[in-house]
Amino acid sequence: MRPTMLGVLIRARYAEQALEQAIRDGITQYVIIGAGMDSFALRRPDLMQHLHVFEIDLPEMQAVKRERLRDMGVERPPGLHFVGADLGRVPVMEALAGSSFDPGQPAFLSLLGVTYYLPTEVIAATARSIAEGVAPGSRFVLDHMLDNTSAWPEHRKKRAALKAFVAKRGEPMHSDYSPEGMSELMAEAGFRTLESITMMDLGERFTRELGPLPFEMPGIFACGLYEA
């Protein structure tokens, strides 16, 4: 699993670099969809001074997170907003309607580590709902599993092993795409593609920036950045 965990770090770095550019372009709202135990608001006080961050997840998940923060004596940053919602029943924009989120202002949204567990129709409906509800100029970053044809040939066995591993744990993966296929899905929902890049290519980019990575990046995932 170690190479896959490197992908978790790389996708977070990719998303946060895109967010930094969005902040430079004047965006001040960041929506983390399916936030879980995401630590962005605690790790990046340099960016929090420019942002209101809205974490959307199940209320019971957020209760666990709040309890852990209390146990560690960590105060919630003033710009962090918890938005409790079951996104299987409530669309993203409907969930945000009960918060201080301003739909009249552009926002940056992320959906990381989620799409492969959702069927295509749910991803399409989620993207369409967001595109219809956010202000023009809003940006959306996500990652997805590459389909077998798009995955690096030498990593296809690793891809099959990962799918079997998560299925055994009760979280089967339901969807995968070529980069072009994800761009088409997002275009139908109302987004234009700013960038679509495989994790292998991101690994090369960050190697040039940071130096050698600790182990090989598996070529079974991709990231995309889109604009409404």
C-alpha positions, -999 to 999 in steps of 0.1 A, spaced: 0 0 0 30 24 4 30 37 -32 -7 43 -30 -2 64 2 23 85 -16 -5 93 -41 -26 106 -12 2 131 -4 7 140 -40 -30 147 -47 -32 169 -16 -1 189 -27 -16 193 -62 -50 205 -48 -33 230 -24 -11 244 -51 -42 250 -73 -59 265 -43 -29 289 -37 -34 301 -73 -71 305 -68 -64 327 -37 -40 348 -58 -69 352 -83 -92 365 -55 -111 333 -44 -118 333 -6 -140 303 -2 -128 267 0 -152 237 1 -138 203 11 -164 177 0 -162 145 21 -136 161 44 -133 133 69 -102 139 90 -87 164 66 -61 185 83 -58 215 58 -73 241 82 -48 231 109 -17 227 87 -20 258 66 -26 289 88 -8 309 61 -37 302 38 -65 303 64 -60 340 69 -73 344 33 -101 318 34 -134 306 48 -132 268 47 -163 247 46 -159 210 55 -188 188 44 -192 154 58 -216 132 79 -225 148 112 -212 117 131 -179 119 113 -176 156 123 -185 148 159 -155 124 160 -133 151 145 -144 177 170 -138 153 199 -103 146 187 -95 183 184 -108 189 219 -87 159 232 -56 174 217 -64 209 230 -66 223 194 -88 253 189 -109 254 157 -96 282 134 -121 310 131 -125 305 93 -133 268 96 -170 259 92 -184 223 97 -213 215 74 -230 183 84 -247 165 56 -252 130 41 -242 137 5 -259 105 -6 -292 123 1 -284 160 1 -267 178 -29 -235 198 -21 -251 232 -28 -281 224 -7 -259 214 22 -240 247 19 -272 267 18 -275 262 56 -241 278 62 -225 312 57 -212 301 22 -219 328 -3 -230 313 -37 -226 347 -53 -188 346 -49 -165 322 -67 -153 292 -47 -127 265 -48 -140 230 -42 -121 197 -37 -133 161 -40 -103 139 -31 -103 101 -25 -140 98 -33 -149 94 -69 -137 58 -74 -162 47 -47 -191 63 -65 -210 52 -97 -207 74 -127 -243 87 -124 -236 100 -89 -204 117 -99 -222 133 -129 -251 145 -108 -228 159 -81 -207 178 -106 -238 191 -124 -253 203 -91 -221 222 -82 -217 237 -117 -253 250 -116 -250 264 -81 -216 281 -79 -206 315 -92 -187 317 -126 -150 313 -121 -153 287 -94 -128 259 -96 -132 222 -88 -103 197 -82 -107 160 -80 -88 127 -84 -100 95 -101 -88 60 -108 -75 54 -144 -93 28 -164 -73 -3 -172 -64 9 -207 -51 43 -193 -32 28 -164 5 22 -168 9 -14 -182 34 -23 -155 11 -11 -128 -22 -29 -139 -16 -58 -115 -11 -33 -87 -44 -16 -97 -62 -50 -96 -47 -57 -62 -58 -24 -48 -94 -29 -60 -95 -63 -44 -80 -50 -11 -106 -22 -7 -135 -45 -18 -124 -70 9 -126 -41 34 -162 -34 24 -155 -3 2 -156 -15 -34 -145 9 -62 -173 15 -87 -158 38 -114 -127 45 -134 -119 68 -164 -94 78 -189 -83 115 -184 -103 123 -216 -133 105 -202 -133 124 -170 -130 157 -189 -160 147 -211 -180 139 -180 -171 173 -164 -179 191 -196 -214 176 -198 -219 188 -162 -208 224 -170 -171 225 -163 -142 232 -186 -109 214 -180 -80 236 -169 -57 206 -165 -59 168 -165 -28 150 -153 -18 114 -143 -2 107 -110 29 95 -128 33 129 -145 26 146 -112 53 124 -96 78 137 -122 67 173 -117 72 171 -79 105 152 -83 118 182 -103 105 205 -75 114 185 -44 140 159 -54 136 121 -57 105 107 -42 108 78 -16 93 52 -39 77 49 -73 44 66 -79 18 40 -93 3 50 -126 -33 41 -117 -47 75 -107 -51 110 -122 -61 145 -110 -81 171 -128 -87 208 -123 -119 223 -137 -136 257 -139 -173 266 -139 
